[in-house]
């Protein structure tokens, strides 16, 4: 009895070709603005889901909606959990926020 070994290849998944601002890597989300000049929150468009999104780069919280006004309101009112932001900064080798 002979054994036949098959090599499994990963399935190719297309990645959108437009990069996020300040990055050369392709991204599913195109960040086009921030709620304020010093805020860690960025607002953008998620092409794959067809939603506006806001992402905080300090505490990793995010909000997605089909209404841009709701996303802007969340971004403007977002307050990071200081402990979570400090912990994330520690484990990602960034300075604490």
N, CA and C of each residue as an Amber inpcrd file, in Angstrom:
protein
   291
   0.8430000  -1.1760000   0.0000000   0.0000000   0.0000000   0.0000000
   0.8930000   1.2440000   0.0000000   0.6540000   2.1300000  -0.9190000
   1.4730000   3.3430000  -1.0030000   0.7130000   4.5330000  -0.4230000
   1.4670000   5.4570000   0.1130000   0.8820000   6.6620000   0.7080000
   1.1640000   7.8320000  -0.2200000   0.1400000   8.5880000  -0.5010000
   0.2990000   9.7500000  -1.3690000   0.1690000  11.0120000  -0.5260000
   1.1510000  11.8840000  -0.5990000   1.1590000  13.1180000   0.1840000
   0.7800000  14.2780000  -0.7230000  -0.1950000  15.0400000  -0.3000000
  -0.6250000  16.2160000  -1.0540000  -0.1650000  17.4750000  -0.3350000
   0.3770000  18.3870000  -1.0710000   0.7690000  19.6800000  -0.4920000
  -0.4110000  20.6350000  -0.6190000  -0.8130000  21.2010000   0.4980000
  -1.9330000  22.1350000   0.5040000  -1.3940000  23.5410000   0.2900000
  -1.9590000  24.2260000  -0.6690000  -1.5500000  25.6040000  -0.9450000
  -2.5850000  26.5600000  -0.3790000  -2.1330000  27.6770000   0.1880000
  -3.1020000  28.6490000   0.6940000  -3.8730000  29.2830000  -0.4590000
  -5.1410000  29.5670000  -0.2110000  -5.9780000  30.2100000  -1.2160000
  -5.5960000  31.6750000  -1.3380000  -5.4610000  32.1650000  -2.5290000
  -5.1170000  33.5640000  -2.7350000  -6.3470000  34.4360000  -2.5380000
  -6.1830000  35.4840000  -1.7570000  -7.2630000  36.4270000  -1.4960000
  -6.8260000  37.7810000  -2.0190000  -7.6200000  38.4050000  -2.8840000
  -7.2160000  39.7160000  -3.4030000  -7.2120000  40.7670000  -2.3070000
  -6.2340000  41.6470000  -2.3550000  -6.1140000  42.7460000  -1.4020000
  -6.2630000  44.0390000  -2.1810000  -7.0910000  44.9730000  -1.6920000
  -7.2290000  46.2530000  -2.3940000  -5.8650000  46.9040000  -2.5980000
  -5.7100000  47.5910000  -3.7120000  -4.4050000  48.1370000  -4.0590000
  -4.1530000  49.5400000  -3.5330000  -5.1360000  50.1710000  -2.8740000
  -4.9080000  51.5250000  -2.3850000  -4.3380000  51.4860000  -0.9790000
  -3.2110000  52.1640000  -0.7290000  -2.5830000  52.1440000   0.5900000
  -3.2000000  53.1640000   1.5350000  -3.0930000  52.8880000   2.8370000
  -3.4730000  53.8760000   3.8470000  -2.4570000  55.0010000   3.8030000
  -2.8680000  56.1800000   4.1920000  -1.9580000  57.3150000   4.1780000
  -0.7530000  57.0340000   5.0550000   0.4330000  57.3440000   4.5680000
   1.6520000  57.1550000   5.3460000   2.1450000  55.7190000   5.3700000
   1.5690000  54.8660000   4.5500000   1.9720000  53.4670000   4.5430000
   2.1340000  52.9990000   3.1080000   3.0840000  52.1110000   2.8900000
   3.2510000  51.5550000   1.5540000   2.5510000  50.2050000   1.4320000
   1.9880000  49.6990000   2.5470000   1.2750000  48.4250000   2.5350000
  -0.1590000  48.6160000   2.0700000  -0.7030000  47.6850000   1.2810000
  -2.1130000  47.7710000   0.9140000  -2.9810000  47.6300000   2.1560000
  -4.1100000  48.2800000   2.1490000  -4.9960000  48.2470000   3.2970000
  -6.4350000  48.1740000   2.8330000  -7.2830000  47.5100000   3.6210000
  -8.6990000  47.4610000   3.3080000  -9.3770000  48.7560000   3.7020000
  -8.7520000  49.5300000   4.5680000  -9.3270000  50.7900000   5.0340000
  -8.4470000  51.9340000   4.5740000  -9.0530000  52.9030000   3.9490000
  -8.3420000  54.1040000   3.5260000  -8.6720000  55.2040000   4.5200000
  -7.6950000  55.5990000   5.3350000  -7.9050000  56.6550000   6.3100000
  -7.6830000  57.9910000   5.6260000  -8.6930000  58.8280000   5.6720000
  -8.6240000  60.0910000   4.9490000  -8.5620000  61.3100000   5.8490000
  -8.8870000  61.1640000   7.1230000  -8.8650000  62.3220000   8.0120000
  -8.7880000  61.8750000   9.4550000  -8.6000000  62.8340000  10.3430000
  -8.6490000  62.5550000  11.7740000  -9.6040000  63.5380000  12.4080000
 -10.0890000  63.2040000  13.5970000 -11.0550000  64.0760000  14.2470000
 -10.4220000  65.3870000  14.6830000  -9.1390000  65.3680000  14.9920000
  -8.3960000  66.6000000  15.2790000  -6.9280000  66.3340000  14.9900000
  -6.1400000  67.3730000  14.9330000  -4.7410000  67.2240000  14.5660000
  -3.9250000  66.3700000  15.5170000  -4.2700000  66.3380000  16.8050000
  -3.4800000  65.6030000  17.7870000  -4.1430000  64.3120000  18.2520000
  -5.3140000  64.0140000  17.7540000  -6.0540000  62.8350000  18.1830000
  -5.4630000  61.5610000  17.5970000  -5.4470000  60.4710000  18.3990000
  -5.0000000  59.1890000  17.8640000  -6.0890000  58.4970000  17.0410000
  -7.2830000  59.1090000  16.9530000  -8.4000000  58.5230000  16.2220000
  -8.3340000  58.9440000  14.7560000  -8.4320000  57.9610000  13.8740000
  -8.4560000  58.2260000  12.4420000  -9.7890000  57.7480000  11.8790000
 -10.3290000  58.5040000  10.9560000 -11.6050000  58.1900000  10.3300000
 -11.3390000  57.8110000   8.8840000 -11.9980000  56.7790000   8.4160000
 -11.7710000  56.3620000   7.0420000 -12.9070000  55.5310000   6.4890000
 -12.6780000  54.9750000   5.3060000 -13.6720000  54.1880000   4.5860000
 -13.1760000  52.7570000   4.4650000 -13.9990000  51.8060000   4.9030000
 -13.6850000  50.3840000   4.7730000 -14.3170000  49.8860000   3.4810000
 -13.4910000  49.7240000   2.4700000 -13.9670000  49.3250000   1.1410000
 -14.6060000  47.9380000   1.1560000 -14.0540000  47.0200000   1.9370000
 -14.5630000  45.6480000   1.9560000 -15.9540000  45.5540000   2.5640000
 -16.1810000  46.2740000   3.6490000 -17.4810000  46.2240000   4.3190000
 -18.4300000  47.3150000   3.8560000 -17.9200000  48.3130000   3.1540000
 -18.7650000  49.4090000   2.6900000 -19.2520000  50.2780000   3.8340000
 -18.3780000  50.5110000   4.8250000 -18.7470000  51.2920000   6.0050000
 -17.7120000  52.3680000   6.2820000 -18.1600000  53.4480000   6.9080000
 -17.2320000  54.4330000   7.4520000 -16.7530000  53.8850000   8.7870000
 -15.4760000  54.0670000   9.0890000 -14.9150000  53.5440000  10.3300000
 -14.0650000  54.5990000  11.0170000 -13.9790000  54.4720000  12.3370000
 -13.0600000  55.2800000  13.1390000 -12.2630000  54.2990000  13.9820000
 -10.9530000  54.4990000  14.0310000 -10.0660000  53.6050000  14.7770000
  -9.1540000  54.4440000  15.6500000  -9.0560000  54.0860000  16.9380000
  -8.1370000  54.7570000  17.8480000  -6.8400000  53.9560000  17.8540000
  -5.7410000  54.6080000  17.5020000  -4.4590000  53.9190000  17.4370000
  -3.7610000  53.8590000  18.7920000  -4.3790000  54.4090000  19.8470000
  -3.8130000  54.2940000  21.1940000  -4.3960000  53.1200000  21.9570000
  -5.7330000  52.9730000  21.9200000  -6.3680000  51.9220000  22.7190000
  -6.9890000  50.8200000  21.8650000  -6.9250000  50.9470000  20.5380000
  -7.4110000  49.9470000  19.5850000  -8.9320000  49.8290000  19.5310000
  -9.6740000  50.7550000  20.1200000 -11.1240000  50.7470000  19.9820000
 -11.4800000  51.2010000  18.5840000 -12.6160000  50.7270000  18.0930000
 -13.0590000  51.1460000  16.7720000 -14.5740000  51.2380000  16.7360000
 -15.0630000  51.9500000  15.7270000 -16.4960000  52.1320000  15.5400000
 -16.7560000  52.1430000  14.0450000 -17.7720000  51.4200000  13.6020000
 -18.1230000  51.3820000  12.1860000 -19.6120000  51.6540000  12.0270000
 -19.9530000  52.3780000  10.9700000 -21.3480000  52.7060000  10.7150000
 -21.5330000  53.0350000   9.2400000 -22.7570000  52.8910000   8.7840000
 -23.0630000  53.2960000   7.4150000 -23.3320000  54.7910000   7.3350000
 -23.3260000  55.4700000   8.4860000 -23.5640000  56.9170000   8.5440000
 -22.2990000  57.6230000   9.0110000 -21.7230000  58.4530000   8.1480000
 -20.4710000  59.1300000   8.4730000 -20.6270000  60.0730000   9.6670000
 -21.7970000  60.6570000   9.8550000 -22.0040000  61.5690000  10.9840000
 -21.8390000  60.8330000  12.3130000 -22.3240000  59.6010000  12.4000000
 -22.1640000  58.8160000  13.6180000 -20.7150000  58.4820000  13.8960000
 -19.9630000  58.1940000  12.8470000 -18.5410000  57.8820000  12.9920000
 -17.7860000  59.1240000  13.4480000 -18.0870000  60.2780000  12.8550000
 -17.4360000  61.5250000  13.2660000 -17.7600000  61.8700000  14.7170000
 -19.0170000  61.6680000  15.1240000 -19.4030000  61.9360000  16.5170000
 -18.6430000  61.0210000  17.4720000 -18.5230000  59.7390000  17.1190000
 -17.7830000  58.8080000  17.9710000 -16.3260000  59.2350000  18.0710000
 -15.7390000  59.6010000  16.9370000 -14.3290000  60.0100000  16.9250000
 -14.1110000  61.2540000  17.7750000 -15.0260000  62.2130000  17.6880000
 -14.8900000  63.4450000  18.4700000 -15.0810000  63.2090000  19.9640000
 -15.9470000  62.2620000  20.3300000 -16.2390000  62.0240000  21.7380000
 -15.4370000  60.9060000  22.3780000 -14.6090000  60.2210000  21.6050000
 -13.8680000  59.0690000  22.1300000 -12.8460000  59.4910000  23.1870000
 -12.8230000  58.7390000  24.2740000 -11.8170000  58.9090000  25.3220000
 -11.1980000  57.5430000  25.5730000  -9.8920000  57.4880000  25.4690000
  -9.1860000  56.2190000  25.6750000  -9.2400000  55.8000000  27.1360000
  -9.3010000  54.5010000  27.3470000  -9.1010000  53.9340000  28.6680000
  -7.5960000  54.0090000  28.9120000  -7.1780000  54.8140000  29.8810000
  -5.7530000  55.0740000  30.1120000  -4.9750000  53.7920000  30.4200000
  -5.5640000  52.8960000  31.2160000  -4.8710000  51.6500000  31.5540000
  -4.6870000  50.7660000  30.3240000  -5.7270000  50.6620000  29.5100000
  -5.6410000  49.8530000  28.3010000  -4.6170000  50.4340000  27.3280000
  -4.6260000  51.7480000  27.1390000  -3.6660000  52.3940000  26.2400000
  -2.2340000  52.1770000  26.7280000  -2.0190000  52.2750000  28.0410000
  -0.6780000  52.0650000  28.5960000  -0.2340000  50.6120000  28.4180000
  -1.1500000  49.6700000  28.6380000  -0.8250000  48.2560000  28.4630000
  -0.4990000  47.9440000  27.0030000  -1.3050000  48.4490000  26.0940000
  -1.0320000  48.2280000  24.6720000   0.2920000  48.8540000  24.2560000
   0.5860000  50.0350000  24.7890000   1.8620000  50.6840000  24.4800000
   3.0280000  49.8380000  24.9900000   2.8490000  49.2430000  26.1590000
   3.8990000  48.4100000  26.7380000   4.1680000  47.1660000  25.8920000
   3.1100000  46.4820000  25.4830000   3.2990000  45.2370000  24.7350000
   3.6530000  45.4660000  23.2710000   3.4400000  46.6590000  22.7670000
   3.8120000  46.9430000  21.3750000   5.0630000  47.8010000  21.3010000
   5.7580000  47.9540000  22.4180000   7.0190000  48.7060000  22.5050000
   6.8790000  50.1740000  22.1300000   5.7000000  50.7420000  22.3940000
   5.5140000  52.1740000  22.1760000   5.5420000  52.8630000  23.5230000
   5.7740000  54.1520000  23.4910000   5.7150000  54.9370000  24.7180000
   4.2710000  55.0080000  25.1960000   4.0570000  54.9870000  26.5020000
   2.7090000  55.0760000  27.0560000   2.0650000  56.3830000  26.6440000
   0.7760000  56.3110000  26.3270000   0.0370000  57.4980000  25.8650000
  -0.2440000  58.4600000  26.9990000
